[in-house]
Structures are given as structure tokens and as C-alpha cells.
Amino acid sequence: MNFLTTKETASLVRRPESTLRRWRSAGKGPPCYKLEGQWAYVKEEVIEWVRANRITFSVRDEHFEREAARVSL
């Protein structure tokens, strides 16, 4: 297993470390483990979590995004 620190995981998911701490305390975010007093994340599990939480926009959303880009100032 390839373990990551909170800092490395934050970099991987492009969020501040404080966000990961908040997610962890709320029971959200990628799976994590406490090993010898340190929080650790398994890289493959983090990547799987990111993929599972991907937001897919509907066709209607894509239409509005194109329109917004077309008329943006």
C-alpha cells in the first residue's frame, strides 16, 4: 500500500489540509487511518473516492454553461 500524509492527500485532491481535517471530523471525505498517532490515507483509496464523487453535469447544465460563456462580459 502507498500511504499518504494529510499534506500529500490535500495536494492530491487540491484542497487545503484544513478541509481534510474538517471532512475527517465530520465523517466525510476519503477513507483514512490513524497509524501510530498519525493520520494516513491510501493513495488508491483516495483516487477511488475522487472518482466516486465526481459530479456529472446534465445536458441542460451544459447548455446553460455554453450560454453563460457566450454572453459573458
C-alpha positions as CSV (number, residue, x, y, z in Angstrom):
1,M,0.0,0.0,0.0
2,N,1.1,3.5,-0.8
3,F,0.3,5.7,2.3
4,L,0.0,9.5,2.0
5,T,0.1,12.1,4.8
6,T,-2.7,14.7,5.2
7,K,-0.5,17.2,3.4
8,E,0.1,14.9,0.4
9,T,-3.5,14.0,0.2
10,A,-4.6,17.6,0.3
11,S,-2.2,18.3,-2.6
12,L,-3.7,15.3,-4.5
13,V,-7.3,16.4,-4.1
14,R,-6.4,20.1,-4.4
15,R,-7.9,21.1,-1.1
16,P,-6.4,22.7,2.0
17,E,-5.3,20.4,4.8
18,S,-7.9,22.1,7.0
19,T,-10.6,20.8,4.6
20,L,-9.4,17.3,5.1
21,R,-9.3,17.7,8.8
22,R,-12.9,19.0,8.7
23,W,-14.1,16.2,6.5
24,R,-12.4,13.7,8.8
25,S,-14.1,15.0,11.9
26,A,-17.4,15.1,10.1
27,G,-17.0,11.5,8.8
28,K,-16.8,12.7,5.2
29,G,-14.0,12.7,2.7
30,P,-11.7,10.0,1.6
31,P,-11.1,7.0,3.9
32,C,-8.3,7.5,6.4
33,Y,-6.5,5.6,9.1
34,K,-4.8,6.5,12.3
35,L,-1.4,4.7,12.4
36,E,0.8,5.2,15.4
37,G,-0.9,8.6,16.2
38,Q,-0.6,9.9,12.6
39,W,-3.4,10.1,10.1
40,A,-2.7,8.3,6.8
41,Y,-4.5,7.8,3.5
42,V,-4.1,5.1,1.0
43,K,-3.4,6.7,-2.4
44,E,-5.5,4.2,-4.4
45,E,-8.5,4.7,-2.0
46,V,-8.2,8.5,-2.3
47,I,-8.3,8.2,-6.1
48,E,-11.2,5.8,-6.0
49,W,-13.0,8.3,-3.6
50,V,-12.4,11.2,-6.0
51,R,-13.8,9.1,-8.9
52,A,-16.8,8.0,-6.9
53,N,-17.6,11.6,-6.0
54,R,-17.3,13.1,-9.5
55,I,-20.2,15.3,-10.5
56,T,-21.6,14.8,-14.0
57,F,-23.4,17.7,-15.4
58,S,-26.7,17.1,-17.2
59,V,-27.2,18.1,-20.8
60,R,-29.3,21.0,-19.5
61,D,-26.4,22.2,-17.3
62,E,-24.0,22.0,-20.3
63,H,-26.5,24.1,-22.3
64,F,-26.6,26.8,-19.6
65,E,-22.8,26.8,-19.3
66,R,-22.4,27.3,-23.0
67,E,-24.9,30.1,-23.0
68,A,-23.2,31.8,-20.0
69,A,-19.8,31.6,-21.7
70,R,-21.3,33.0,-24.9
71,V,-22.8,36.0,-23.2
72,S,-20.2,36.6,-20.6
73,L,-18.9,40.2,-20.3
